[in-house]
Amino acid sequence: MSEAKEIIKKMCELQNNDPEIQKAMGGWKGVVQYNLSGEEFYVEYKPDGKCEFKEGKHASPTFTILATPDFWLNVMRGKEDPVASFMMGKYKIQGNIMESQKLGAILKKFRGKYQL
C-alpha cells in the first residue's frame, strides 16, 4: 500500500471521528475514485459528512483521479497546487471536473487541522 493510499484512508477515519470536519463536509455526496499507478480504491462521501474508504473500482464514481502515488502525496501535503498541476498535465481527472474542486476544499480542511 502506497503512503498516499494510507493517508487517504486515514483522512476518512479522521473525518468520521471529527464533528467539525463532518459539519464542513455535510450536504455533499460523491465518490472519488483513485487510480494511483494502478492502485485502485475510492472514498464515498455521505450527505451527513461521513465517508467510507473502499478497495477496488466503483461502478460510477463522481470523478476519478489518475496520478502517481508520490505526486498525489505532494498534493495532499500542499507541495503541489491541484488546479495548476491539472492544467500542466501532471495528473488527470476523469468525470465531473467541477465536482473535483470540492476535493481541494477537503484537503485544505485537513491540512489546516492535521499533519498529512
N, CA, C and O atoms as CSV, one atom per row, in Angstrom:
chain,resi,resn,atom,element,x,y,z
A,1,MET,N,N,0.851,-1.176,0.000
A,1,MET,CA,C,0.000,0.000,0.000
A,1,MET,C,C,0.898,1.241,0.000
A,1,MET,O,O,1.809,1.362,0.818
A,2,SER,N,N,0.627,2.145,-0.919
A,2,SER,CA,C,1.410,3.378,-1.001
A,2,SER,C,C,1.106,4.292,0.185
A,2,SER,O,O,0.062,4.168,0.824
A,3,GLU,N,N,2.021,5.201,0.466
A,3,GLU,CA,C,1.813,6.161,1.551
A,3,GLU,C,C,0.613,7.059,1.245
A,3,GLU,O,O,-0.141,7.424,2.146
A,4,ALA,N,N,0.441,7.416,-0.043
A,4,ALA,CA,C,-0.706,8.244,-0.435
A,4,ALA,C,C,-2.019,7.535,-0.082
A,4,ALA,O,O,-2.935,8.151,0.462
A,5,LYS,N,N,-2.101,6.257,-0.392
A,5,LYS,CA,C,-3.314,5.493,-0.091
A,5,LYS,C,C,-3.541,5.413,1.414
A,5,LYS,O,O,-4.674,5.542,1.878
A,6,GLU,N,N,-2.475,5.202,2.177
A,6,GLU,CA,C,-2.591,5.135,3.634
A,6,GLU,C,C,-3.144,6.445,4.193
A,6,GLU,O,O,-3.995,6.434,5.082
A,7,ILE,N,N,-2.658,7.574,3.670
A,7,ILE,CA,C,-3.109,8.875,4.162
A,7,ILE,C,C,-4.565,9.118,3.792
A,7,ILE,O,O,-5.323,9.648,4.605
A,8,ILE,N,N,-4.970,8.744,2.588
A,8,ILE,CA,C,-6.375,8.912,2.177
A,8,ILE,C,C,-7.283,8.087,3.088
A,8,ILE,O,O,-8.341,8.556,3.506
A,9,LYS,N,N,-6.870,6.872,3.389
A,9,LYS,CA,C,-7.649,6.019,4.292
A,9,LYS,C,C,-7.722,6.645,5.683
A,9,LYS,O,O,-8.782,6.654,6.309
A,10,LYS,N,N,-6.595,7.167,6.166
A,10,LYS,CA,C,-6.548,7.800,7.486
A,10,LYS,C,C,-7.423,9.052,7.515
A,10,LYS,O,O,-8.090,9.313,8.517
A,11,MET,N,N,-7.430,9.833,6.424
A,11,MET,CA,C,-8.274,11.025,6.352
A,11,MET,C,C,-9.743,10.667,6.526
A,11,MET,O,O,-10.482,11.384,7.201
A,12,CYS,N,N,-10.170,9.567,5.923
A,12,CYS,CA,C,-11.561,9.138,6.052
A,12,CYS,C,C,-11.861,8.760,7.504
A,12,CYS,O,O,-12.924,9.098,8.026
A,13,GLU,N,N,-10.931,8.060,8.155
A,13,GLU,CA,C,-11.123,7.701,9.566
A,13,GLU,C,C,-11.212,8.956,10.433
A,13,GLU,O,O,-12.070,9.049,11.311
A,14,LEU,N,N,-10.321,9.924,10.183
A,14,LEU,CA,C,-10.345,11.179,10.947
A,14,LEU,C,C,-11.665,11.913,10.740
A,14,LEU,O,O,-12.265,12.410,11.693
A,15,GLN,N,N,-12.112,11.978,9.486
A,15,GLN,CA,C,-13.365,12.667,9.188
A,15,GLN,C,C,-14.524,12.037,9.936
A,15,GLN,O,O,-15.378,12.742,10.473
A,16,ASN,N,N,-14.558,10.721,9.974
A,16,ASN,CA,C,-15.663,10.019,10.638
A,16,ASN,C,C,-15.662,10.217,12.154
A,16,ASN,O,O,-16.657,9.926,12.816
A,17,ASN,N,N,-14.547,10.713,12.709
A,17,ASN,CA,C,-14.446,10.937,14.147
A,17,ASN,C,C,-14.310,12.412,14.509
A,17,ASN,O,O,-14.039,12.740,15.664
A,18,ASP,N,N,-14.494,13.298,13.543
A,18,ASP,CA,C,-14.300,14.729,13.772
A,18,ASP,C,C,-15.564,15.500,13.395
A,18,ASP,O,O,-15.789,15.766,12.214
A,19,PRO,N,N,-16.397,15.864,14.383
A,19,PRO,CA,C,-17.653,16.564,14.093
A,19,PRO,C,C,-17.470,17.870,13.319
A,19,PRO,O,O,-18.335,18.248,12.529
A,20,GLU,N,N,-16.349,18.561,13.540
A,20,GLU,CA,C,-16.089,19.824,12.840
A,20,GLU,C,C,-15.937,19.589,11.325
A,20,GLU,O,O,-16.507,20.323,10.517
A,21,ILE,N,N,-15.175,18.575,10.961
A,21,ILE,CA,C,-14.994,18.269,9.535
A,21,ILE,C,C,-16.285,17.699,8.965
A,21,ILE,O,O,-16.629,18.003,7.823
A,22,GLN,N,N,-17.002,16.889,9.718
A,22,GLN,CA,C,-18.284,16.356,9.243
A,22,GLN,C,C,-19.251,17.496,8.933
A,22,GLN,O,O,-19.949,17.475,7.919
A,23,LYS,N,N,-19.282,18.483,9.813
A,23,LYS,CA,C,-20.173,19.619,9.588
A,23,LYS,C,C,-19.781,20.367,8.317
A,23,LYS,O,O,-20.642,20.756,7.528
A,24,ALA,N,N,-18.483,20.566,8.124
A,24,ALA,CA,C,-17.993,21.277,6.935
A,24,ALA,C,C,-18.290,20.495,5.657
A,24,ALA,O,O,-18.537,21.094,4.610
A,25,MET,N,N,-18.268,19.171,5.733
A,25,MET,CA,C,-18.487,18.323,4.557
A,25,MET,C,C,-19.954,17.962,4.360
A,25,MET,O,O,-20.332,17.458,3.302
A,26,GLY,N,N,-20.775,18.215,5.363
A,26,GLY,CA,C,-22.187,17.855,5.302
A,26,GLY,C,C,-22.894,18.447,4.092
A,26,GLY,O,O,-22.643,19.585,3.695
A,27,GLY,N,N,-23.770,17.656,3.526
A,27,GLY,CA,C,-24.554,18.107,2.378
A,27,GLY,C,C,-23.965,17.710,1.034
A,27,GLY,O,O,-24.669,17.724,0.025
A,28,TRP,N,N,-22.671,17.353,1.004
A,28,TRP,CA,C,-22.067,16.943,-0.264
A,28,TRP,C,C,-21.970,15.433,-0.285
A,28,TRP,O,O,-21.549,14.808,0.688
A,29,LYS,N,N,-22.364,14.857,-1.400
A,29,LYS,CA,C,-22.166,13.415,-1.557
A,29,LYS,C,C,-21.521,13.180,-2.899
A,29,LYS,O,O,-21.818,13.857,-3.883
A,30,GLY,N,N,-20.647,12.226,-2.919
A,30,GLY,CA,C,-19.958,11.898,-4.150
A,30,GLY,C,C,-18.972,10.774,-3.905
A,30,GLY,O,O,-18.668,10.422,-2.766
A,31,VAL,N,N,-18.478,10.219,-5.006
A,31,VAL,CA,C,-17.493,9.145,-4.934
A,31,VAL,C,C,-16.239,9.606,-5.666
A,31,VAL,O,O,-16.275,9.935,-6.852
A,32,VAL,N,N,-15.129,9.622,-4.929
A,32,VAL,CA,C,-13.843,9.965,-5.512
A,32,VAL,C,C,-13.084,8.661,-5.712
A,32,VAL,O,O,-12.678,8.003,-4.754
A,33,GLN,N,N,-12.903,8.305,-6.974
A,33,GLN,CA,C,-12.147,7.099,-7.335
A,33,GLN,C,C,-10.695,7.508,-7.511
A,33,GLN,O,O,-10.406,8.548,-8.102
A,34,TYR,N,N,-9.789,6.701,-7.006
A,34,TYR,CA,C,-8.357,6.934,-7.179
A,34,TYR,C,C,-7.755,5.803,-7.988
A,34,TYR,O,O,-8.043,4.629,-7.755
A,35,ASN,N,N,-6.915,6.173,-8.940
A,35,ASN,CA,C,-6.082,5.214,-9.656
A,35,ASN,C,C,-4.677,5.785,-9.574
A,35,ASN,O,O,-4.271,6.609,-10.394
A,36,LEU,N,N,-3.940,5.326,-8.561
A,36,LEU,CA,C,-2.586,5.813,-8.334
A,36,LEU,C,C,-1.609,4.767,-8.858
A,36,LEU,O,O,-1.199,3.851,-8.146
A,37,SER,N,N,-1.252,4.937,-10.127
A,37,SER,CA,C,-0.352,3.994,-10.814
A,37,SER,C,C,-0.858,2.563,-10.707
A,37,SER,O,O,-0.090,1.642,-10.430
A,38,GLY,N,N,-2.156,2.386,-10.929
A,38,GLY,CA,C,-2.763,1.055,-10.931
A,38,GLY,C,C,-3.361,0.626,-9.595
A,38,GLY,O,O,-4.092,-0.363,-9.544
A,39,GLU,N,N,-3.071,1.337,-8.526
A,39,GLU,CA,C,-3.638,1.044,-7.203
A,39,GLU,C,C,-5.015,1.704,-7.155
A,39,GLU,O,O,-5.115,2.930,-7.093
A,40,GLU,N,N,-6.094,0.883,-7.184
A,40,GLU,CA,C,-7.445,1.426,-7.288
A,40,GLU,C,C,-8.221,1.263,-5.983
A,40,GLU,O,O,-8.293,0.183,-5.397
A,41,PHE,N,N,-8.797,2.389,-5.556
A,41,PHE,CA,C,-9.636,2.437,-4.362
A,41,PHE,C,C,-10.474,3.701,-4.472
A,41,PHE,O,O,-10.230,4.540,-5.340
A,42,TYR,N,N,-11.467,3.839,-3.588
A,42,TYR,CA,C,-12.304,5.030,-3.649
A,42,TYR,C,C,-12.811,5.419,-2.271
A,42,TYR,O,O,-12.799,4.628,-1.328
A,43,VAL,N,N,-13.260,6.676,-2.188
A,43,VAL,CA,C,-13.863,7.197,-0.970
A,43,VAL,C,C,-15.252,7.691,-1.342
A,43,VAL,O,O,-15.426,8.491,-2.261
A,44,GLU,N,N,-16.224,7.196,-0.611
A,44,GLU,CA,C,-17.612,7.605,-0.822
A,44,GLU,C,C,-17.990,8.587,0.279
A,44,GLU,O,O,-18.007,8.239,1.459
A,45,TYR,N,N,-18.294,9.822,-0.124
A,45,TYR,CA,C,-18.683,10.870,0.820
A,45,TYR,C,C,-20.192,10.898,0.948
A,45,TYR,O,O,-20.909,10.882,-0.052
A,46,LYS,N,N,-20.679,10.941,2.196
A,46,LYS,CA,C,-22.117,10.894,2.501
A,46,LYS,C,C,-22.633,12.286,2.861
A,46,LYS,O,O,-21.868,13.122,3.342
A,47,PRO,N,N,-23.935,12.546,2.631
A,47,PRO,CA,C,-24.508,13.861,2.961
A,47,PRO,C,C,-24.397,14.241,4.438
A,47,PRO,O,O,-24.437,15.425,4.771
A,48,ASP,N,N,-24.257,13.243,5.335
A,48,ASP,CA,C,-24.148,13.545,6.767
A,48,ASP,C,C,-22.738,13.972,7.177
A,48,ASP,O,O,-22.476,14.230,8.352
A,49,GLY,N,N,-21.823,14.044,6.185
A,49,GLY,CA,C,-20.456,14.476,6.467
A,49,GLY,C,C,-19.482,13.355,6.736
A,49,GLY,O,O,-18.296,13.603,6.953
A,50,LYS,N,N,-19.963,12.119,6.724
A,50,LYS,CA,C,-19.082,10.972,6.943
A,50,LYS,C,C,-18.632,10.403,5.596
A,50,LYS,O,O,-19.121,10.811,4.543
A,51,CYS,N,N,-17.699,9.461,5.646
A,51,CYS,CA,C,-17.204,8.856,4.403
A,51,CYS,C,C,-16.856,7.390,4.638
A,51,CYS,O,O,-16.734,6.925,5.772
A,52,GLU,N,N,-16.701,6.681,3.520
A,52,GLU,CA,C,-16.300,5.276,3.557
A,52,GLU,C,C,-15.166,5.070,2.578
A,52,GLU,O,O,-15.261,5.477,1.420
A,53,PHE,N,N,-14.097,4.447,3.029
A,53,PHE,CA,C,-12.960,4.080,2.186
A,53,PHE,C,C,-13.183,2.650,1.718
A,53,PHE,O,O,-13.489,1.774,2.527
A,54,LYS,N,N,-13.033,2.404,0.425
A,54,LYS,CA,C,-13.242,1.053,-0.100
A,54,LYS,C,C,-12.185,0.718,-1.148
A,54,LYS,O,O,-11.738,1.573,-1.912
A,55,GLU,N,N,-11.809,-0.547,-1.155
A,55,GLU,CA,C,-10.864,-1.054,-2.150
A,55,GLU,C,C,-11.578,-1.276,-3.477
A,55,GLU,O,O,-12.791,-1.482,-3.509
A,56,GLY,N,N,-10.824,-1.232,-4.568
A,56,GLY,CA,C,-11.359,-1.586,-5.867
A,56,GLY,C,C,-11.869,-0.407,-6.662
A,56,GLY,O,O,-11.495,0.744,-6.437
A,57,LYS,N,N,-12.738,-0.737,-7.604
A,57,LYS,CA,C,-13.246,0.244,-8.551
A,57,LYS,C,C,-14.752,0.409,-8.371
A,57,LYS,O,O,-15.491,-0.576,-8.366
A,58,HIS,N,N,-15.207,1.653,-8.222
A,58,HIS,CA,C,-16.626,1.962,-8.085
A,58,HIS,C,C,-17.274,1.925,-9.468
A,58,HIS,O,O,-16.643,2.296,-10.458
A,59,ALA,N,N,-18.523,1.482,-9.540
A,59,ALA,CA,C,-19.226,1.366,-10.829
A,59,ALA,C,C,-19.466,2.716,-11.504
A,59,ALA,O,O,-19.411,2.809,-12.731
A,60,SER,N,N,-19.728,3.757,-10.722
A,60,SER,CA,C,-19.992,5.071,-11.338
A,60,SER,C,C,-19.514,6.202,-10.415
A,60,SER,O,O,-20.326,6.870,-9.774
A,61,PRO,N,N,-18.194,6.408,-10.352
A,61,PRO,CA,C,-17.667,7.458,-9.482
A,61,PRO,C,C,-18.049,8.853,-9.990
A,61,PRO,O,O,-18.322,9.042,-11.175
A,62,THR,N,N,-18.064,9.812,-9.082
A,62,THR,CA,C,-18.308,11.200,-9.456
A,62,THR,C,C,-17.161,11.678,-10.344
A,62,THR,O,O,-17.376,12.330,-11.365
A,63,PHE,N,N,-15.945,11.341,-9.936
A,63,PHE,CA,C,-14.767,11.598,-10.770
A,63,PHE,C,C,-13.646,10.673,-10.325
A,63,PHE,O,O,-13.681,10.112,-9.230
A,64,THR,N,N,-12.649,10.524,-11.193
A,64,THR,CA,C,-11.509,9.664,-10.933
A,64,THR,C,C,-10.231,10.477,-11.021
A,64,THR,O,O,-10.040,11.254,-11.957
A,65,ILE,N,N,-9.363,10.295,-10.050
A,65,ILE,CA,C,-8.034,10.913,-10.035
A,65,ILE,C,C,-7.051,9.879,-10.575
A,65,ILE,O,O,-6.976,8.760,-10.067
A,66,LEU,N,N,-6.301,10.257,-11.606
A,66,LEU,CA,C,-5.253,9.402,-12.165
A,66,LEU,C,C,-3.921,10.105,-11.933
A,66,LEU,O,O,-3.645,11.148,-12.525
A,67,ALA,N,N,-3.097,9.518,-11.060
A,67,ALA,CA,C,-1.828,10.149,-10.702
A,67,ALA,C,C,-0.866,9.090,-10.179
A,67,ALA,O,O,-1.243,7.939,-9.961
A,68,THR,N,N,0.380,9.500,-9.984
A,68,THR,CA,C,1.324,8.615,-9.309
A,68,THR,C,C,1.132,8.813,-7.810
A,68,THR,O,O,0.719,9.891,-7.382
A,69,PRO,N,N,1.424,7.796,-7.006
A,69,PRO,CA,C,1.270,7.944,-5.560
A,69,PRO,C,C,2.116,9.084,-4.987
A,69,PRO,O,O,1.642,9.835,-4.134
A,70,ASP,N,N,3.356,9.218,-5.446
A,70,ASP,CA,C,4.229,10.270,-4.919
A,70,ASP,C,C,3.700,11.655,-5.254
A,70,ASP,O,O,3.731,12.554,-4.414
A,71,PHE,N,N,3.213,11.831,-6.480
A,71,PHE,CA,C,2.671,13.132,-6.855
A,71,PHE,C,C,1.444,13.454,-6.001
A,71,PHE,O,O,1.331,14.563,-5.480
A,72,TRP,N,N,0.525,12.498,-5.852
A,72,TRP,CA,C,-0.697,12.775,-5.092
A,72,TRP,C,C,-0.383,13.038,-3.619
A,72,TRP,O,O,-1.075,13.824,-2.971
A,73,LEU,N,N,0.636,12.399,-3.093
A,73,LEU,CA,C,1.082,12.665,-1.732
A,73,LEU,C,C,1.501,14.139,-1.606
A,73,LEU,O,O,1.179,14.793,-0.614
A,74,ASN,N,N,2.210,14.651,-2.602
A,74,ASN,CA,C,2.612,16.062,-2.594
A,74,ASN,C,C,1.404,16.997,-2.679
A,74,ASN,O,O,1.404,18.063,-2.063
A,75,VAL,N,N,0.384,16.609,-3.430
A,75,VAL,CA,C,-0.849,17.416,-3.497
A,75,VAL,C,C,-1.495,17.462,-2.111
A,75,VAL,O,O,-1.874,18.532,-1.635
A,76,MET,N,N,-1.616,16.318,-1.478
A,76,MET,CA,C,-2.273,16.255,-0.159
A,76,MET,C,C,-1.512,17.048,0.892
A,76,MET,O,O,-2.109,17.600,1.816
A,77,ARG,N,N,-0.204,17.102,0.749
A,77,ARG,CA,C,0.616,17.825,1.737
A,77,ARG,C,C,0.782,19.303,1.390
A,77,ARG,O,O,1.459,20.034,2.112
A,78,GLY,N,N,0.170,19.749,0.290
A,78,GLY,CA,C,0.227,21.153,-0.074
A,78,GLY,C,C,1.473,21.561,-0.826
A,78,GLY,O,O,1.721,22.753,-1.009
A,79,LYS,N,N,2.269,20.590,-1.270
A,79,LYS,CA,C,3.504,20.889,-2.015
A,79,LYS,C,C,3.237,21.092,-3.498
A,79,LYS,O,O,4.070,21.657,-4.207
A,80,GLU,N,N,2.094,20.640,-3.968
A,80,GLU,CA,C,1.670,20.822,-5.367
A,80,GLU,C,C,0.269,21.411,-5.344
A,80,GLU,O,O,-0.586,20.964,-4.579
A,81,ASP,N,N,0.036,22.410,-6.178
A,81,ASP,CA,C,-1.289,23.005,-6.296
A,81,ASP,C,C,-2.127,22.128,-7.218
A,81,ASP,O,O,-1.731,21.896,-8.361
A,82,PRO,N,N,-3.293,21.627,-6.749
A,82,PRO,CA,C,-4.062,20.705,-7.582
A,82,PRO,C,C,-4.586,21.329,-8.877
A,82,PRO,O,O,-4.633,20.650,-9.903
A,83,VAL,N,N,-4.976,22.598,-8.855
A,83,VAL,CA,C,-5.517,23.231,-10.064
A,83,VAL,C,C,-4.409,23.475,-11.078
A,83,VAL,O,O,-4.536,23.102,-12.245
A,84,ALA,N,N,-3.316,24.107,-10.631
A,84,ALA,CA,C,-2.196,24.383,-11.536
A,84,ALA,C,C,-1.602,23.081,-12.085
A,84,ALA,O,O,-1.258,22.999,-13.264
A,85,SER,N,N,-1.484,22.076,-11.232
A,85,SER,CA,C,-0.920,20.794,-11.657
A,85,SER,C,C,-1.795,20.116,-12.701
A,85,SER,O,O,-1.291,19.504,-13.642
A,86,PHE,N,N,-3.111,20.229,-12.529
A,86,PHE,CA,C,-4.035,19.661,-13.511
A,86,PHE,C,C,-3.856,20.369,-14.857
A,86,PHE,O,O,-3.786,19.726,-15.904
A,87,MET,N,N,-3.783,21.705,-14.810
A,87,MET,CA,C,-3.639,22.483,-16.041
A,87,MET,C,C,-2.322,22.171,-16.760
A,87,MET,O,O,-2.238,22.254,-17.985
A,88,MET,N,N,-1.295,21.811,-15.979
A,88,MET,CA,C,0.010,21.481,-16.565
A,88,MET,C,C,0.092,20.007,-16.980
A,88,MET,O,O,1.108,19.567,-17.516
A,89,GLY,N,N,-0.979,19.250,-16.730
A,89,GLY,CA,C,-0.997,17.848,-17.140
A,89,GLY,C,C,-0.209,16.913,-16.239
A,89,GLY,O,O,0.185,15.828,-16.667
A,90,LYS,N,N,0.026,17.318,-14.997
A,90,LYS,CA,C,0.776,16.460,-14.076
A,90,LYS,C,C,-0.050,15.290,-13.574
A,90,LYS,O,O,0.496,14.291,-13.104
A,91,TYR,N,N,-1.368,15.416,-13.673
A,91,TYR,CA,C,-2.274,14.315,-13.350
A,91,TYR,C,C,-3.555,14.534,-14.144
A,91,TYR,O,O,-3.736,15.581,-14.766
A,92,LYS,N,N,-4.441,13.547,-14.120
A,92,LYS,CA,C,-5.679,13.641,-14.890
A,92,LYS,C,C,-6.888,13.425,-13.994
A,92,LYS,O,O,-6.820,12.774,-12.952
A,93,ILE,N,N,-8.000,14.002,-14.447
A,93,ILE,CA,C,-9.288,13.783,-13.802
A,93,ILE,C,C,-10.243,13.288,-14.873
A,93,ILE,O,O,-10.368,13.898,-15.934
A,94,GLN,N,N,-10.906,12.194,-14.594
A,94,GLN,CA,C,-11.950,11.700,-15.487
A,94,GLN,C,C,-13.277,11.863,-14.769
A,94,GLN,O,O,-13.396,11.540,-13.587
A,95,GLY,N,N,-14.271,12.364,-15.484
A,95,GLY,CA,C,-15.582,12.542,-14.871
A,95,GLY,C,C,-15.878,14.010,-14.641
A,95,GLY,O,O,-15.442,14.869,-15.407
A,96,ASN,N,N,-16.622,14.296,-13.584
A,96,ASN,CA,C,-17.113,15.634,-13.294
A,96,ASN,C,C,-16.004,16.513,-12.709
A,96,ASN,O,O,-15.746,16.492,-11.506
A,97,ILE,N,N,-15.359,17.280,-13.579
A,97,ILE,CA,C,-14.242,18.118,-13.160
A,97,ILE,C,C,-14.697,19.195,-12.174
A,97,ILE,O,O,-13.955,19.535,-11.252
A,98,MET,N,N,-15.899,19.733,-12.352
A,98,MET,CA,C,-16.386,20.769,-11.434
A,98,MET,C,C,-16.526,20.220,-10.007
A,98,MET,O,O,-16.190,20.905,-9.041
A,99,GLU,N,N,-17.012,19.010,-9.881
A,99,GLU,CA,C,-17.148,18.396,-8.556
A,99,GLU,C,C,-15.779,18.135,-7.932
A,99,GLU,O,O,-15.648,18.111,-6.708
A,100,SER,N,N,-14.769,17.941,-8.764
A,100,SER,CA,C,-13.430,17.655,-8.235
A,100,SER,C,C,-12.869,18.829,-7.449
A,100,SER,O,O,-11.970,18.644,-6.628
A,101,GLN,N,N,-13.377,20.027,-7.681
A,101,GLN,CA,C,-12.911,21.187,-6.922
A,101,GLN,C,C,-13.234,21.043,-5.436
A,101,GLN,O,O,-12.559,21.635,-4.594
A,102,LYS,N,N,-14.239,20.276,-5.117
A,102,LYS,CA,C,-14.582,20.046,-3.713
A,102,LYS,C,C,-13.476,19.262,-3.010
A,102,LYS,O,O,-13.280,19.397,-1.802
A,103,LEU,N,N,-12.756,18.441,-3.777
A,103,LEU,CA,C,-11.661,17.681,-3.180
A,103,LEU,C,C,-10.579,18.628,-2.672
A,103,LEU,O,O,-9.990,18.388,-1.618
A,104,GLY,N,N,-10.313,19.701,-3.414
A,104,GLY,CA,C,-9.337,20.689,-2.961
A,104,GLY,C,C,-9.740,21.305,-1.635
A,104,GLY,O,O,-8.900,21.529,-0.764
A,105,ALA,N,N,-11.038,21.581,-1.482
A,105,ALA,CA,C,-11.545,22.140,-0.228
A,105,ALA,C,C,-11.396,21.135,0.913
A,105,ALA,O,O,-11.081,21.512,2.042
A,106,ILE,N,N,-11.621,19.865,0.617
A,106,ILE,CA,C,-11.467,18.815,1.630
A,106,ILE,C,C,-10.015,18.786,2.109
A,106,ILE,O,O,-9.750,18.749,3.310
A,107,LEU,N,N,-9.089,18.804,1.166
A,107,LEU,CA,C,-7.669,18.739,1.519
A,107,LEU,C,C,-7.253,19.925,2.379
A,107,LEU,O,O,-6.491,19.762,3.332
A,108,LYS,N,N,-7.743,21.108,2.053
A,108,LYS,CA,C,-7.391,22.300,2.839
A,108,LYS,C,C,-7.894,22.172,4.277
A,108,LYS,O,O,-7.196,22.565,5.212
A,109,LYS,N,N,-9.086,21.632,4.461
A,109,LYS,CA,C,-9.634,21.455,5.809
A,109,LYS,C,C,-8.732,20.529,6.636
A,109,LYS,O,O,-8.476,20.783,7.813
A,110,PHE,N,N,-8.262,19.464,6.004
A,110,PHE,CA,C,-7.408,18.515,6.717
A,110,PHE,C,C,-6.033,19.100,7.002
A,110,PHE,O,O,-5.510,18.944,8.106
A,111,ARG,N,N,-5.441,19.774,6.018
A,111,ARG,CA,C,-4.105,20.346,6.234
A,111,ARG,C,C,-4.140,21.413,7.324
A,111,ARG,O,O,-3.152,21.605,8.033
A,112,GLY,N,N,-5.271,22.111,7.466
A,112,GLY,CA,C,-5.385,23.125,8.499
A,112,GLY,C,C,-5.482,22.543,9.900
A,112,GLY,O,O,-5.228,23.238,10.884
A,113,LYS,N,N,-5.845,21.280,9.989
A,113,LYS,CA,C,-6.111,20.679,11.298
A,113,LYS,C,C,-5.193,19.511,11.636
A,113,LYS,O,O,-4.886,19.280,12.806
A,114,TYR,N,N,-4.757,18.779,10.629
A,114,TYR,CA,C,-3.958,17.564,10.849
A,114,TYR,C,C,-2.680,17.612,10.024
A,114,TYR,O,O,-2.615,18.279,8.992
A,115,GLN,N,N,-1.676,16.900,10.492
A,115,GLN,CA,C,-0.411,16.742,9.751
A,115,GLN,C,C,-0.606,15.591,8.777
A,115,GLN,O,O,-0.814,14.451,9.194
A,116,LEU,N,N,-0.539,15.885,7.471
A,116,LEU,CA,C,-0.729,14.821,6.469
A,116,LEU,C,C,0.609,14.274,6.009
A,116,LEU,O,O,0.653,13.375,5.170
